[in-house]
């Protein structure tokens, strides 16, 4: 039997449906190219020799890839000290925020008490508030406590900075877990803490991964607070090291791009790793449910 109207492409509305599928993909490709190109240019410039960087016309691919700029960046003063400071501050802040947020999210999602909605609203307002307006107050508090040039107040500030969104995100994941799973575990002899650890927490893997990534990026990239609180070169973090390359090396764009690539690399690797873990966590949670 032949279709009336000839070819399938000539059916009414087929062109409209095709266009409805094409334009979102085309828009996504344009946006993808716009976001990826600066990253590609940063990494490619880091491998270019100086003759490819300082030219009248752009060089899209390094003619002779070199690691000289990376050596210049790594050999900068206090590089490894700043790496240790950044890793310590970021990991401790993210760990503290996750620990506090897990218990707070469980309480807000499962328990009923007066002021619960007001607490959620306060967290939303705190997330929207610009932290930069509190720099002077925080500086005076840290100064009066004689803790300038210390990593402790920096870690506490980063913890508080990422905590509101972490709580709000995990609260949604906890609320999405059926109460029947928790109640079944408690009927089988588990206490509330054991039910949370054995039943609810394994199902929160996607939320934990997402909030960990957000907290890591936020703390890793933070610049204004460390600039104000930590003037000592030994107590600073990598964002300040990155900002100082223009002064330390003049117009050495190769070293600047190499430093930016080294600074961005941990975030890219963590994103790739946590993205895979988040998907596997969703699958495991569906099987366990």
Secondary structure, DSSP 8 states (H G I E B T S, - for coil): ---TTSSGGGSTTHHHHHHHHHHHHHHHHHHHHHHHHHHHHHHHHHHS-HHHHS-SS--SS-SS---HHHHHHHTSTTHHHHHHHHHHHHHHHHHHHHHHHHHHHHHHHH---TTHHHHHHHHHHHHHS-GGGGHHHHHHHHHHTT-TT-HHHHHHHHHHHHHHHHHHHHHHHHHHS-HHHHHHHHHTT--HHHHIIIIIHHHTHHHHHHHHHHHHHHHHH--HHHHHH--SGGG--HHHHHHTHHHHSTT-HHHHHHHHHHHHHHHHHHHHHHHHHHHHHHHHHHHH-
